């Protein structure tokens, strides 16, 4: 299958590295560079773009079902392993290593939310996931797109009702934070 193709419909894509949203129209010639974590990195005559998984059909790709089938814990809390698995599906569109193995995820916390006013006494508890990430370089325009991708993937985990992904610059990221697996994929060891 050729990596050169034309878009079959209009889509909104994220320009790399600025992070700006731009309309790519049907018929635009694209070259597919990578497919990681469900999103696509493509080259056009206008530059490099990240295309969300939901728009894969416009590239001639099969849109995947990203439903997470991991059961919640006994108390109804989301399974932390499933959250980490989802974070491992998030990629910087310019680097073929997920944000966990790049060492970009600093914290991941799961908190039980108070019952909503007027909720039934037997209502399932609600949980919020808070994640703090960094980027490989300050000023990277893709930060908001990466954070949004992480949030959307976390919200697919059973038991998660809300998620917040914050970007921080402290401590600054460096290559020593990359996992052994990540270093192998990047050819650093």
C-alpha positions, 0 to 999 in steps of 0.5 A: 500500500502506497503512503502517498494518497489524497484526502477523501474529505475535508478535515481539521489537522494540527500543524507541526510544530506550531500546534495551529489548527488548519483545514485540509481540504478533500483532494489534498495530496498527503504522504503518511509518515507515521501512525502511532497511538491512533493518530497520523503524522502526514506531510503535505505541500504546506507542511507537516500535520497531525491528524486525529484517529477519528479522521483516519477514514479520510486517509483511507485508514480503518478507524480503530475502536479505542474502547478500553475493556479493562475492568474497574477495581472492586470499589469502582475506581478506574484501574491505574494500569489501564490509565498508564496503558492509555498514556502509552498510546500518546505520541509527540508527532515528531518522535516515535516513542510514547510520552511515558517512555519519553519520560514526559509524564511526571505524575498521575493521580486518581481522586474520588469525586464527591457525590453530585448534588441530588445523586442517588445514594447507590450511584456509582462513584465518580473519579477524576484523573490528574496528570502532569506532563512536560515536553521535550522543549519549552515553547513546543506548539504541540503541547496543547494537542498532546495534552488533549490527546492524553485527556481524551484517551484517559476518558476512555478508561472505565470509571473515569468521569473527568481528567485534567492534563497539565503541562509543567516545565519543572523539572526540565526534561532531559534525555536521562528521563527516557526509559530503556525501551524508549532509548532502544527505539531511538537508537540511544543504546 
